[in-house]
Amino acid sequence: MPQNKINGGIDVGSAAGGAQLSNGTSIVAASVIGGIYLALHNAQGAVAGDALSANQAARIDTKIDDGNPSSGSVFPAGVVGAAGCTNAGAYLEAVQGNNCGLYIRIQG
């Protein structure tokens, strides 16, 4: 799959309805909508994660979805908590560094 302009690679995959997507260290969403997903991640062929800052992920989510990491068709893949991507249903936009990847539903 091709490198993306932001940082890392792009993959396309599918998820069944109600599936849990993972970045290898944390579960992304407990109830994912089934469909075809674009994954933005830190390396080609890797599981989605760490390609974007939480601020970049939040801006993408807000632009094409609802801005909420816990709902809609855009789900973050990244570490949850103080030094990570999200916490308590919000992007941690003040945290510096690339802590998020994104799953973006493109068909479903």
N, CA, C and O atoms as a MOPAC input file, in Angstrom:
PM7 MOZYME 1SCF
protein

 N      0.83300 1    -1.18100 1     0.00000 1
 C      0.00000 1     0.00000 1     0.00000 1
 C      0.87900 1     1.24600 1     0.00000 1
 O      2.02200 1     1.19600 1     0.45400 1
 N      0.36100 1     2.35200 1    -0.50100 1
 C      1.18500 1     3.56300 1    -0.62400 1
 C      1.43200 1     4.27300 1     0.70300 1
 O      0.65000 1     4.15800 1     1.64700 1
 N      2.53800 1     5.00700 1     0.74700 1
 C      2.78600 1     5.91400 1     1.86200 1
 C      1.76500 1     7.04200 1     1.77600 1
 O      1.32300 1     7.39300 1     0.68200 1
 N      1.38200 1     7.62000 1     2.92800 1
 C      0.50100 1     8.78300 1     2.86700 1
 C      1.31600 1    10.04500 1     3.10100 1
 O      2.43700 1     9.98500 1     3.60700 1
 N      0.75700 1    11.17100 1     2.73700 1
 C      1.47000 1    12.44800 1     2.82400 1
 C      1.65900 1    12.91000 1     4.26300 1
 O      2.55500 1    13.70800 1     4.54000 1
 N      0.83400 1    12.42400 1     5.18000 1
 C      0.92300 1    12.89600 1     6.56300 1
 C      2.10600 1    12.24600 1     7.26100 1
 O      2.99900 1    12.94400 1     7.74100 1
 N      2.12500 1    10.91900 1     7.32400 1
 C      3.18800 1    10.20600 1     8.03500 1
 C      2.81300 1     8.73700 1     8.06300 1
 O      1.82800 1     8.37800 1     8.70900 1
 N      3.54300 1     7.89300 1     7.40300 1
 C      3.25400 1     6.46700 1     7.46400 1
 C      2.58700 1     5.93600 1     6.22000 1
 O      2.82200 1     6.43300 1     5.11900 1
 N      1.75100 1     4.92300 1     6.39500 1
 C      1.14800 1     4.23900 1     5.26700 1
 C     -0.36400 1     4.21400 1     5.31600 1
 O     -0.98400 1     4.65500 1     6.28300 1
 N     -0.94500 1     3.68600 1     4.24700 1
 C     -2.39500 1     3.57800 1     4.10700 1
 C     -2.70500 1     2.12400 1     3.77300 1
 O     -2.05500 1     1.53500 1     2.90900 1
 N     -3.67500 1     1.55200 1     4.43800 1
 C     -4.17300 1     0.22000 1     4.11700 1
 C     -5.68100 1     0.28600 1     4.02400 1
 O     -6.31100 1     1.18900 1     4.57500 1
 N     -6.25400 1    -0.67600 1     3.32400 1
 C     -7.70200 1    -0.80400 1     3.23500 1
 C     -8.05800 1    -2.18800 1     3.74800 1
 O     -7.40000 1    -3.16900 1     3.40100 1
 N     -9.10000 1    -2.27300 1     4.57800 1
 C     -9.54000 1    -3.55800 1     5.10400 1
 C    -11.00600 1    -3.49100 1     5.45800 1
 O    -11.64700 1    -2.45400 1     5.28800 1
 N    -11.53300 1    -4.58700 1     5.94900 1
 C    -12.94400 1    -4.61900 1     6.31600 1
 C    -13.10200 1    -5.03400 1     7.76500 1
 O    -12.22600 1    -5.67900 1     8.34100 1
 N    -14.22100 1    -4.66100 1     8.34100 1
 C    -14.55500 1    -5.04400 1     9.70900 1
 C    -16.02900 1    -5.40300 1     9.74900 1
 O    -16.86300 1    -4.72700 1     9.14600 1
 N    -16.33800 1    -6.46400 1    10.46000 1
 C    -17.73100 1    -6.86000 1    10.62600 1
 C    -18.41700 1    -5.91600 1    11.60700 1
 O    -17.75100 1    -5.31000 1    12.44600 1
 N    -19.71400 1    -5.78600 1    11.51600 1
 C    -20.44600 1    -4.97100 1    12.47700 1
 C    -20.24100 1    -5.49500 1    13.88600 1
 O    -20.27200 1    -6.70500 1    14.10900 1
 N    -20.03200 1    -4.59900 1    14.83800 1
 C    -19.80400 1    -4.97400 1    16.22600 1
 C    -18.39400 1    -5.45000 1    16.50600 1
 O    -18.09700 1    -5.84700 1    17.63300 1
 N    -17.50600 1    -5.42300 1    15.50400 1
 C    -16.12400 1    -5.88400 1    15.68800 1
 C    -15.33700 1    -4.89100 1    16.53000 1
 O    -15.70800 1    -3.72300 1    16.64000 1
 N    -14.26000 1    -5.36100 1    17.11500 1
 C    -13.35700 1    -4.49000 1    17.84100 1
 C    -12.06900 1    -4.37400 1    17.05300 1
 O    -11.41200 1    -5.37800 1    16.77900 1
 N    -11.70300 1    -3.14900 1    16.68300 1
 C    -10.45200 1    -2.91000 1    15.97200 1
 C     -9.37100 1    -2.62500 1    17.00300 1
 O     -9.65200 1    -2.02800 1    18.04200 1
 N     -8.15600 1    -3.03700 1    16.73600 1
 C     -7.07600 1    -2.87000 1    17.69900 1
 C     -5.84300 1    -2.32200 1    17.01200 1
 O     -5.62000 1    -2.57300 1    15.82800 1
 N     -5.03500 1    -1.56700 1    17.76000 1
 C     -3.75400 1    -1.11100 1    17.22500 1
 C     -2.62200 1    -1.94900 1    17.79300 1
 O     -1.45200 1    -1.59200 1    17.65700 1
 N     -2.96400 1    -3.05500 1    18.42400 1
 C     -1.95800 1    -3.93100 1    19.00800 1
 C     -1.78600 1    -3.71200 1    20.49500 1
 O     -1.36300 1    -4.62700 1    21.20200 1
 N     -2.10500 1    -2.51500 1    20.99800 1
 C     -1.96600 1    -2.25300 1    22.43000 1
 C     -3.27000 1    -1.81400 1    23.08200 1
 O     -3.39700 1    -1.88300 1    24.30500 1
 N     -4.23300 1    -1.36800 1    22.29700 1
 C     -5.49800 1    -0.94600 1    22.88800 1
 C     -6.63400 1    -1.15100 1    21.90500 1
 O     -6.44500 1    -1.08900 1    20.69000 1
 N     -7.80800 1    -1.39300 1    22.44400 1
 C     -9.00100 1    -1.55300 1    21.61500 1
 C     -9.45500 1    -0.17100 1    21.16500 1
 O     -9.46900 1     0.77700 1    21.95000 1
 N     -9.82200 1    -0.07200 1    19.90600 1
 C    -10.21700 1     1.21400 1    19.34400 1
 C    -11.66000 1     1.55500 1    19.68100 1
 O    -11.93300 1     2.62800 1    20.21900 1
 N    -12.57000 1     0.66700 1    19.37500 1
 C    -13.99000 1     0.95100 1    19.61400 1
 C    -14.71200 1    -0.35200 1    19.93400 1
 O    -14.43800 1    -1.38700 1    19.32600 1
 N    -15.62700 1    -0.29800 1    20.88100 1
 C    -16.33700 1    -1.50200 1    21.30700 1
 C    -17.39700 1    -1.92000 1    20.30000 1
 O    -17.76000 1    -3.09400 1    20.24400 1
 N    -17.89300 1    -0.99400 1    19.51400 1
 C    -18.96900 1    -1.32200 1    18.58900 1
 C    -18.75200 1    -0.61200 1    17.25500 1
 O    -19.34400 1     0.43600 1    16.99700 1
 N    -17.92100 1    -1.17800 1    16.43100 1
 C    -17.59200 1    -0.60000 1    15.13500 1
 C    -18.69900 1    -0.91100 1    14.13600 1
 O    -19.24000 1    -2.01600 1    14.12900 1
 N    -19.03300 1     0.05300 1    13.30000 1
 C    -19.99300 1    -0.15100 1    12.22000 1
 C    -19.30200 1    -0.98700 1    11.14700 1
 O    -18.17200 1    -0.69100 1    10.76000 1
 N    -19.97100 1    -2.01800 1    10.66900 1
 C    -19.38400 1    -2.87300 1     9.64800 1
 C    -19.14300 1    -2.12200 1     8.35300 1
 O    -19.89600 1    -1.20800 1     8.01400 1
 N    -18.10700 1    -2.49500 1     7.62900 1
 C    -17.83600 1    -1.87100 1     6.34200 1
 C    -16.38700 1    -1.97400 1     5.93300 1
 O    -15.60100 1    -2.71600 1     6.52200 1
 N    -16.05200 1    -1.20900 1     4.90700 1
 C    -14.68500 1    -1.13100 1     4.39600 1
 C    -14.03000 1     0.09200 1     5.02900 1
 O    -14.60700 1     1.17900 1     5.03800 1
 N    -12.82000 1    -0.09200 1     5.56000 1
 C    -12.11400 1     0.97300 1     6.26200 1
 C    -10.78100 1     1.29300 1     5.61600 1
 O    -10.08200 1     0.40700 1     5.12500 1
 N    -10.44000 1     2.57300 1     5.62400 1
 C     -9.12200 1     3.06500 1     5.26800 1
 C     -8.38700 1     3.23500 1     6.59700 1
 O     -8.91500 1     3.86000 1     7.51700 1
 N     -7.19100 1     2.69400 1     6.70600 1
 C     -6.41600 1     2.81600 1     7.94100 1
 C     -5.19400 1     3.68300 1     7.68900 1
 O     -4.38200 1     3.37100 1     6.81800 1
 N     -5.05600 1     4.75800 1     8.43500 1
 C     -3.85600 1     5.60800 1     8.39600 1
 C     -2.97900 1     5.16900 1     9.55400 1
 O     -3.42000 1     5.18400 1    10.70300 1
 N     -1.73800 1     4.77800 1     9.26900 1
 C     -0.88300 1     4.24200 1    10.31900 1
 C      0.56200 1     4.63500 1    10.10600 1
 O      0.90200 1     5.30400 1     9.13000 1
 N      1.41600 1     4.20900 1    11.03700 1
 C      2.79600 1     4.69500 1    11.04400 1
 C      3.76200 1     3.95100 1    10.13400 1
 O      4.88400 1     4.41600 1     9.93600 1
 N      3.36800 1     2.81900 1     9.57600 1
 C      4.25900 1     2.09300 1     8.66300 1
 C      3.43300 1     1.24200 1     7.71900 1
 O      2.38400 1     0.72300 1     8.10200 1
 N      3.88800 1     1.10000 1     6.51800 1
 C      3.16300 1     0.29200 1     5.54500 1
 C      2.99500 1    -1.12700 1     6.06700 1
 O      3.94900 1    -1.74400 1     6.54100 1
 N      1.76300 1    -1.64000 1     5.97500 1
 C      1.48100 1    -2.99100 1     6.40300 1
 C      1.32200 1    -3.15600 1     7.88900 1
 O      1.02600 1    -4.26200 1     8.34200 1
 N      1.50700 1    -2.09400 1     8.68700 1
 C      1.37000 1    -2.18500 1    10.14200 1
 C     -0.08800 1    -2.01100 1    10.54100 1
 O     -0.90500 1    -1.52000 1     9.76200 1
 N     -0.39800 1    -2.41400 1    11.75100 1
 C     -1.72500 1    -2.14500 1    12.29700 1
 C     -1.80900 1    -0.65200 1    12.55300 1
 O     -0.81300 1    -0.03400 1    12.93000 1
 N     -2.99600 1    -0.05400 1    12.35200 1
 C     -3.12700 1     1.40200 1    12.46000 1
 C     -2.62500 1     1.91500 1    13.80100 1
 O     -2.94200 1     1.33900 1    14.84100 1
 N     -1.86000 1     2.97100 1    13.79000 1
 C     -1.41000 1     3.61300 1    15.02100 1
 C     -0.27900 1     4.58700 1    14.79200 1
 O      0.57900 1     4.36100 1    13.93900 1
 N     -0.27000 1     5.66100 1    15.54300 1
 C      0.84200 1     6.58900 1    15.68400 1
 C      1.29900 1     7.32700 1    14.43200 1
 O      2.47100 1     7.69500 1    14.33900 1
 N      0.42700 1     7.55100 1    13.48500 1
 C      0.79200 1     8.31700 1    12.29500 1
 C      0.49000 1     9.80100 1    12.45200 1
 O      1.07600 1    10.63200 1    11.75900 1
 N     -0.41900 1    10.13500 1    13.35700 1
 C     -0.91300 1    11.50300 1    13.50200 1
 C     -0.83200 1    11.95800 1    14.95200 1
 O     -0.79300 1    11.14400 1    15.87400 1
 N     -0.80700 1    13.26800 1    15.13400 1
 C     -0.98600 1    13.79200 1    16.48500 1
 C     -2.47600 1    13.72100 1    16.82300 1
 O     -3.31400 1    13.59600 1    15.93000 1
 N     -2.79500 1    13.79900 1    18.09100 1
 C     -4.20200 1    13.79500 1    18.49900 1
 C     -4.94200 1    14.98800 1    17.88800 1
 O     -6.11800 1    14.88100 1    17.54000 1
 N     -4.25400 1    16.11500 1    17.75900 1
 C     -4.85900 1    17.29600 1    17.14400 1
 C     -5.18700 1    17.04900 1    15.67500 1
 O     -6.27300 1    17.40600 1    15.21600 1
 N     -4.26100 1    16.44200 1    14.93300 1
 C     -4.52400 1    16.13000 1    13.52200 1
 C     -5.68100 1    15.14400 1    13.39100 1
 O     -6.55400 1    15.31500 1    12.54000 1
 N     -5.68800 1    14.11000 1    14.23700 1
 C     -6.77100 1    13.12300 1    14.20800 1
 C     -8.11400 1    13.77300 1    14.51100 1
 O     -9.11500 1    13.46800 1    13.86100 1
 N     -8.13900 1    14.66100 1    15.48900 1
 C     -9.38600 1    15.35600 1    15.84200 1
 C     -9.87500 1    16.22600 1    14.69100 1
 O    -11.07500 1    16.28200 1    14.41900 1
 N     -8.95100 1    16.90600 1    14.01400 1
 C     -9.36300 1    17.75600 1    12.89500 1
 C     -9.91600 1    16.93100 1    11.73700 1
 O    -10.89600 1    17.33300 1    11.11000 1
 N     -9.30600 1    15.79100 1    11.44700 1
 C     -9.82200 1    14.91700 1    10.38600 1
 C    -11.18900 1    14.37800 1    10.77600 1
 O    -12.11800 1    14.38600 1     9.96900 1
 N    -11.31300 1    13.91100 1    12.01400 1
 C    -12.59100 1    13.37800 1    12.50500 1
 C    -13.67700 1    14.44700 1    12.43300 1
 O    -14.79900 1    14.15600 1    12.01700 1
 N    -13.36600 1    15.66600 1    12.82600 1
 C    -14.34000 1    16.76600 1    12.79700 1
 C    -14.71600 1    17.12900 1    11.35900 1
 O    -15.87700 1    17.41900 1    11.07200 1
 N    -13.74800 1    17.11400 1    10.47300 1
 C    -14.00200 1    17.51600 1     9.08600 1
 C    -14.89200 1    16.51700 1     8.34100 1
 O    -15.78600 1    16.92300 1     7.59800 1
 N    -14.65400 1    15.21000 1     8.53500 1
 C    -15.39900 1    14.23500 1     7.74600 1
 C    -16.40700 1    13.41900 1     8.55400 1
 O    -17.14200 1    12.61500 1     7.98200 1
 N    -16.45300 1    13.61400 1     9.87400 1
 C    -17.37900 1    12.84700 1    10.71000 1
 C    -17.93000 1    13.76100 1    11.79300 1
 O    -18.26700 1    14.91400 1    11.52300 1
 N    -18.02400 1    13.25100 1    13.01600 1
 C    -18.67200 1    13.99100 1    14.09700 1
 C    -17.71300 1    14.57700 1    15.12300 1
 O    -18.15900 1    15.23700 1    16.06100 1
 N    -16.40300 1    14.35600 1    14.97300 1
 C    -15.42600 1    14.89200 1    15.91800 1
 C    -15.34100 1    14.12900 1    17.22600 1
 O    -14.55200 1    14.48900 1    18.09900 1
 N    -16.13500 1    13.08600 1    17.37700 1
 C    -16.15200 1    12.28800 1    18.60400 1
 C    -15.41200 1    10.98000 1    18.34500 1
 O    -15.81400 1    10.22200 1    17.46300 1
 N    -14.34300 1    10.69200 1    19.08700 1
 C    -13.58200 1     9.46700 1    18.83900 1
 C    -14.32400 1     8.19100 1    19.21100 1
 O    -13.87100 1     7.09600 1    18.87700 1
 N    -15.45200 1     8.31300 1    19.89400 1
 C    -16.20100 1     7.14700 1    20.34600 1
 C    -17.42700 1     6.83500 1    19.49900 1
 O    -18.16000 1     5.89100 1    19.79600 1
 N    -17.65900 1     7.61800 1    18.44200 1
 C    -18.84600 1     7.37600 1    17.62900 1
 C    -18.58000 1     7.76700 1    16.18000 1
 O    -17.55600 1     8.36800 1    15.85700 1
 N    -19.51500 1     7.41600 1    15.32900 1
 C    -19.42300 1     7.80100 1    13.93000 1
 C    -18.63300 1     6.81500 1    13.09300 1
 O    -18.52200 1     5.63900 1    13.44100 1
 N    -18.08600 1     7.29600 1    11.99300 1
 C    -17.39000 1     6.45200 1    11.02900 1
 C    -15.88200 1     6.63700 1    11.02700 1
 O    -15.19300 1     6.04300 1    10.19800 1
 N    -15.35500 1     7.44700 1    11.93600 1
 C    -13.91300 1     7.63800 1    12.08000 1
 C    -13.54400 1     7.25700 1    13.51000 1
 O    -14.08000 1     7.80500 1    14.47400 1
 N    -12.60200 1     6.29100 1    13.63100 1
 C    -12.19600 1     5.81500 1    14.94800 1
 C    -10.69200 1     5.94600 1    15.09100 1
 O     -9.95200 1     5.55700 1    14.18800 1
 N    -10.22000 1     6.49000 1    16.21800 1
 C     -8.78500 1     6.58600 1    16.42300 1
 C     -8.20200 1     5.23900 1    16.82100 1
 O     -8.87600 1     4.41600 1    17.44000 1
 N     -6.96600 1     5.02600 1    16.46500 1
 C     -6.18700 1     3.88500 1    16.92400 1
 C     -4.94400 1     4.46800 1    17.56200 1
 O     -4.07500 1     4.99400 1    16.86700 1
 N     -4.85400 1     4.38100 1    18.84600 1
 C     -3.71000 1     4.94100 1    19.54300 1
 C     -3.82300 1     4.68500 1    21.02300 1
 O     -4.85100 1     4.20500 1    21.50200 1
 N     -2.78900 1     4.99800 1    21.73600 1
 C     -2.75000 1     4.75900 1    23.16500 1
 C     -3.78500 1     5.63200 1    23.86100 1
 O     -3.92000 1     6.81800 1    23.55800 1
 N     -4.51100 1     5.03200 1    24.79500 1
 C     -5.51200 1     5.75300 1    25.57600 1
 C     -4.85400 1     6.22700 1    26.86800 1
 O     -4.15200 1     5.45700 1    27.52300 1
 N     -5.07600 1     7.48700 1    27.24000 1
 C     -4.55000 1     7.99000 1    28.50500 1
 C     -3.80600 1     9.29400 1    28.35300 1
 O     -3.80400 1     9.89800 1    27.28000 1
 N     -3.17300 1     9.72900 1    29.42700 1
 C     -2.57500 1    11.05400 1    29.52900 1
 C     -1.55700 1    11.35900 1    28.43500 1
 O     -1.48900 1    12.49800 1    27.97300 1
 N     -0.76600 1    10.37900 1    28.00900 1
 C      0.26100 1    10.63500 1    26.99700 1
 C     -0.15300 1    10.10800 1    25.63000 1
 O      0.68600 1     9.96200 1    24.74200 1
 N     -1.42500 1     9.82400 1    25.45700 1
 C     -1.85800 1     9.17300 1    24.23400 1
 C     -2.76100 1     9.98000 1    23.35000 1
 O     -2.68700 1    11.20700 1    23.30500 1
 N     -3.61900 1     9.27000 1    22.64500 1
 C     -4.47900 1     9.83000 1    21.61500 1
 C     -5.81400 1    10.34300 1    22.16500 1
 O     -6.22600 1    11.46600 1    21.87600 1
 N     -6.47300 1     9.51100 1    22.95100 1
 C     -7.79300 1     9.86700 1    23.48500 1
 C     -7.89200 1     9.48900 1    24.95400 1
 O     -7.09500 1     8.70600 1    25.47000 1
 N     -8.88200 1    10.06200 1    25.60600 1
 C     -9.21000 1     9.68800 1    26.97900 1
 C    -10.62000 1    10.15800 1    27.26700 1
 O    -10.97400 1    11.29600 1    26.96100 1
 N    -11.41500 1     9.30500 1    27.84500 1
 C    -12.78900 1     9.64200 1    28.23500 1
 C    -13.59400 1    10.20900 1    27.06800 1
 O    -14.34200 1    11.17200 1    27.23900 1
 N    -13.44400 1     9.62000 1    25.88800 1
 C    -14.24200 1    10.02500 1    24.74200 1
 C    -13.85600 1    11.33900 1    24.09700 1
 O    -14.67200 1    11.94700 1    23.40400 1
 N    -12.62400 1    11.79200 1    24.31100 1
 C    -12.15900 1    13.04600 1    23.69900 1
 C    -10.72600 1    12.87400 1    23.21300 1
 O     -9.94400 1    12.12500 1    23.80000 1
 N    -10.39500 1    13.57000 1    22.14300 1
 C     -9.01300 1    13.58700 1    21.66300 1
 C     -8.17600 1    14.43200 1    22.60000 1
 O     -8.62900 1    15.48400 1    23.05100 1
 N     -6.96700 1    13.99600 1    22.90100 1
 C     -6.05300 1    14.74100 1    23.76600 1
 C     -5.20500 1    15.67000 1    22.90200 1
 O     -4.02200 1    15.42200 1    22.66800 1
 N     -5.83700 1    16.74300 1    22.43700 1
 C     -5.20700 1    17.62500 1    21.44800 1
 C     -3.99400 1    18.37600 1    21.96300 1
 O     -3.17500 1    18.82600 1    21.16200 1
 N     -3.85100 1    18.52800 1    23.26800 1
 C     -2.70600 1    19.23800 1    23.82300 1
 C     -1.46000 1    18.35900 1    23.88700 1
 O     -0.35600 1    18.87500 1    24.05800 1
 N     -1.61500 1    17.04600 1    23.75200 1
 C     -0.47700 1    16.13400 1    23.80100 1
 C      0.31700 1    16.24800 1    22.50200 1
 O     -0.24400 1    16.16800 1    21.40900 1
 N      1.61700 1    16.43400 1    22.63600 1
 C      2.49500 1    16.56900 1    21.47300 1
 C      2.92300 1    15.19900 1    20.97200 1
 O      2.93400 1    14.23300 1    21.73400 1
 N      3.27200 1    15.11200 1    19.71100 1
 C      3.78700 1    13.87400 1    19.13600 1
 C      2.71800 1    13.09000 1    18.40100 1
 O      1.52500 1    13.37200 1    18.51400 1
 N      3.16400 1    12.11200 1    17.65300 1
 C      2.26000 1    11.27400 1    16.88200 1
 C      1.80100 1    10.10500 1    17.74300 1
 O      2.54700 1     9.15100 1    17.96600 1
 N      0.56700 1    10.19100 1    18.22200 1
 C      0.00600 1     9.19700 1    19.12500 1
 C     -1.24100 1     8.52300 1    18.58200 1
 O     -1.81100 1     7.66200 1    19.25100 1
 N     -1.67500 1     8.89100 1    17.38900 1
 C     -2.93600 1     8.37800 1    16.84900 1
 C     -2.76900 1     7.83500 1    15.43800 1
 O     -1.95600 1     8.32300 1    14.65200 1
 N     -3.53500 1     6.84400 1    15.14900 1
 C     -3.79800 1     6.42000 1    13.78900 1
 C     -5.30200 1     6.58400 1    13.60900 1
 O     -5.99700 1     6.89600 1    14.57600 1
 N     -5.80700 1     6.39100 1    12.43900 1
 C     -7.25500 1     6.50900 1    12.22500 1
 C     -7.76300 1     5.37000 1    11.35400 1
 O     -7.10800 1     4.95100 1    10.40000 1
 N     -8.92800 1     4.88900 1    11.70300 1
 C     -9.70800 1     4.03300 1    10.83700 1
 C    -10.85000 1     4.91200 1    10.29500 1
 O    -11.58900 1     5.51000 1    11.07800 1
 N    -10.99500 1     4.99100 1     8.99800 1
 C    -12.02500 1     5.81400 1     8.38100 1
 C    -12.90800 1     4.91400 1     7.52300 1
 O    -12.43200 1     4.29100 1     6.57400 1
 N    -14.18100 1     4.84900 1     7.85700 1
 C    -15.09900 1     3.99500 1     7.09400 1
 C    -15.37500 1     4.65200 1     5.73600 1
 O    -15.84000 1     5.79000 1     5.67100 1
 N    -15.08000 1     3.91900 1     4.65300 1
 C    -15.26000 1     4.48000 1     3.32300 1
 C    -16.39700 1     3.83000 1     2.56200 1
 O    -16.83200 1     4.34800 1     1.53400 1
 N    -16.88500 1     2.69700 1     3.05300 1
 C    -18.03700 1     2.04100 1     2.45000 1
 C    -18.64000 1     1.09100 1     3.46700 1
 O    -17.92100 1     0.46900 1     4.24900 1
 N    -19.95100 1     0.98000 1     3.45600 1
 C    -20.54100 1     0.08300 1     4.43900 1
 C    -21.89400 1    -0.28900 1     4.21700 1
 O    -22.46400 1    -1.04500 1     5.00400 1

